[in-house]
Amino acid sequence: MALHPQVAAITERIRQRSRASRESYLAQIREAASTKPHRCDVSCANLAHTFAAAGTDKPALREGHSPNLGIVTAYNDMLSAHQPLAAFPAWIKEAARDEGATAQVAGGVPAMCDGITQGQPGMELSLFSRDVIAMATAVALSHNVFDGALCLGVCDKIVPGLLIGALQFGHLPVIFVPGGPMVSGISNTEKAQVRQRAAAGLADRAELLEAEARSYSAPGTCTFYGTANSNQMLMEVMGLHLPGAAFVPSGSPLREALTRHAATRLTQLGEGRADYTPLGLVIDERAVVNGIVGLLATGGSTNHTLHLVAIARAAGIHIDWTDFDELSACVPLLARVYPNGPADVNAFHEAGGTSFLIRELLGAGLLNGDVQTVAGPGLQPYTQAPSLGPAGLIWTEVPAASGDEAVLRPAARPFSPNGGLRLLQGNLGRAVIKVSAVKPEHHHILAPARVFDSQEALQAAYKAGSLDGDFVAVVRFQGPRANGMPELHQLTPPLANLQDRGCHVALVTDGRMSGASGKVPAAIHVSPEALAGGPLAKVQDGDLIELDAESGFLNIRVDPAQWALRPSAPPPDKGSERGSGRELFGLFRAHATEAEAGGTSFGASFDRSQS
């Protein structure tokens, strides 16, 4: 199938826009590959350190004639998604030995959970934990004694951070190894209903805790389609997973077999092998566009309007929200997974999963099929699903029909002709809105502003009964430079309750809502942020705000002359920068780029190294 002209044009536009920075990045990895500091080229003392504790692998490491694989892991046993990773290094080492290779845990990276820190001070570390993870990945690989890397990570900031860090070693082959989702608990719809009842004071803590415990009940990734599961889809459509690996259940024999095979495959991708596949050539402008297309076709997390931008820049590629918006106009919505529908990712996987999705998108000409992947040239291998046969792993074509068209549809019969992610722009700045879960009657609102400088202030107003009627909630000073851009999930239940009562409400914020945002229209990631001189700092209670998701407008109706003279409100008390480790992240806040530039503290570094 010929590539869709819009996808082709945007891919070429990104290539031209990024020409200088991409070439600088490629020169960087070519230099790293040509220098080739190898573990057997280092001093004897250096070399001895690498195998001192290697046990049965000591002779092979000492001789240095076989590949040595570095494992970068986000394991901890407090987070359900990462607890299964405990077993992975042993499997990987055994599989490597079967291939005459070795594997070592190169290092660990932190893995925090936004689901645990929601509404807590620790949430203000969340976005920048991605940059910490990138740096930790670089530290792990900086020993320069590995011929490839396996990245073990699942959740929100972990996978983007691992990839940003690994891209600085883009001359190495890298495979991402997912952990798999947990078994399904109560439905996400039921969980959301209990949360709304609790916000309205109709459910007590015991009932709420029981619902949450039944929802998050086992090892594995949470089953709603938030950032963690969007990560897994992205790694697959961008060619960094083994085909079909994203949503194979945690703890299953197939999950173990895929993890072992990832090590086997990595030994085949190293320098000097026929299938040499360096990471820096897998992640190019075509793979980045494929990632955006996959995100749009599945109604994935809005967090990736930051993360994909930051990942791309780490590889010398420049994308912006206009690219997302224009692709959204031609990419159909093929999946409905909570919060865009009642089903969870296990139902999505059973209906055909990523293999079905990629086949449909390829058939419609919506993916760049001529990419390099860890499975080989082209995306065609990713139209197959893995299973266990008598002789081990096999891949076969997925069925022609979806197993459940209420969850996953062919491109010929999409849920929507577009991807549901829109760029909003106007005199309040630029923002993104995900409308795939918002009913059409809520796509446009014109209402007076209610201004808050924290989500706690809005919650207090709701509990006091002072929020009623139609209004646009403006929650500002929530951007990267202000407080690290926390997710504002706790706003969803009260605003959803007000909407259910018949109020026309919307949210406008320079903060994040992510993949768990729901049925209330939310203009998020507003750039420039309030602390950086953005217009949100000028908004006052009662100002009329118009949000139009169909036309892409985000405007305030204030006389331009008065608006120009209106002063900006001062930011909240700086005391919010203290406690829970927030003091340590001042450097990140001070150097953070705008949300549309990825909300990263590495922006200037990437620009200097690639200009």
WOCORJO-V165044 format. One record per backbone hydrogen bond with DSSP energy under -0.5 kcal/mol. NH is the residue of the N-H (numbers start at 1). CO is the residue of the C=O. Records with the same first field share a line. If there is no record, write none. Layout:
NH->CO ; CO
This chain:
4->365
8->4
9->5
10->6
11->7
12->8
13->9
14->10
15->11
16->12
17->13
18->14
19->16
22->18
23->19
24->20
25->21
26->22
27->23
28->24
29->25
30->26
31->27
32->28
33->29
34->30
35->31
36->32
38->36
41->38
42->38
47->43
48->44
49->45
50->46 ; 47
51->47 ; 48
52->48
54->51
57->54
58->55
61->57
62->58
63->59
64->60
69->102
70->148
71->104
72->70 ; 150
73->71 ; 107
74->152
82->79
83->79
84->80
85->82
86->83
87->84
88->85
89->85
91->87
92->88
93->89
94->90
95->91
96->92
97->93
98->94
99->95 ; 96
100->97
101->96
102->67
104->69
106->71 ; 104
107->71
109->73
114->112
116->113
117->113
118->114
120->117
123->117 ; 120
124->121
125->122
126->123
127->484
129->125 ; 126
130->126 ; 127
132->128
133->129
134->130
135->131
136->132
137->133
138->134
139->135
140->136
141->137
142->138
143->140
144->141
147->68
148->68
149->173
150->70
151->149 ; 175
152->72 ; 150
153->151 ; 177
159->155
160->156
161->157
162->158
163->159
164->160
165->161
166->162
167->163
168->165
169->166
170->167
172->169
173->147
175->149
176->240
177->151
178->176
182->221
186->214
188->342
191->187
192->188
193->189
194->190
195->191
196->192
197->193
198->194
199->195
200->196
201->198
202->197
203->197
208->204
209->205
210->206
211->207
212->208
213->209
214->210
215->211
216->212
217->215
220->80
221->180
225->338
226->224
230->226
231->227
232->228
233->229
234->230
235->231
236->232
237->233
238->234
239->236
240->235
241->235
245->242
248->245
250->181
252->249
256->252
257->253
258->254
259->255
260->256
261->257
262->258
263->259
264->260
265->261
266->262
267->263
268->264 ; 265
269->266
273->270
275->268
276->273
277->269
279->172
280->170
281->278
282->278 ; 279
283->279
284->282
288->284
289->285
290->286
291->287
292->288
293->289
294->290
295->291
296->292
297->293
298->294
299->295 ; 296
300->295
304->301
305->302
306->303
307->303
308->304
310->306
311->307
312->308
313->309
314->310
315->311 ; 312
316->313
317->312
319->317
323->320
324->320
325->321
326->322
327->323
328->324
329->325
330->327
331->327
332->330
333->416 ; 418
334->297 ; 332
335->297
336->407
338->343
340->337
345->223
348->344
349->345
350->346
351->347
352->349
353->348
355->352
356->352
357->353
358->354
359->355
360->356
361->357
362->358
363->359
364->360
365->362
366->361
367->361
369->367
373->376
374->239
376->373
378->371
379->369
382->379
383->380
384->381
385->396
387->394
389->387 ; 392
392->389
394->387
396->385
398->383
403->351
407->404
408->404
409->334
413->410
414->411
415->333
416->333
419->328
422->420 ; 433
424->422 ; 431
425->552
426->429
428->554
429->426
430->527
431->424
432->524
433->422
435->420 ; 433
436->420
438->435
442->439
443->440
445->547
447->545
449->543
450->472
452->474
458->454
459->455
460->456
461->457
462->458
463->459
464->460
465->462
466->461
467->461
468->466
471->504
472->448
473->471 ; 506
474->450 ; 472
475->473 ; 508
476->452 ; 474
483->479
484->479 ; 480
485->479
488->512
491->488
492->489
493->489
494->490
495->491
496->492
497->493
498->494
499->495
500->496
501->497
502->499
503->498
505->503
506->471
507->521
508->473
509->523
510->475
512->486
516->513
517->514
523->507
524->432 ; 522
525->511
526->509
527->430
532->529
533->530
534->529
537->534
538->535
539->535 ; 536
542->449
543->540
544->557
545->447
546->555
547->445 ; 545
548->553
549->443
552->548
553->548
554->425
555->546
557->544
558->556
563->559
564->560
565->561
566->562
569->537
576->573
577->574
578->575
582->579
584->581
585->582
586->583
589->585
590->586
591->587
592->588 ; 589
593->600
597->594
598->595
599->594
603->600
606->602
607->603
608->604
609->605
610->606
611->608
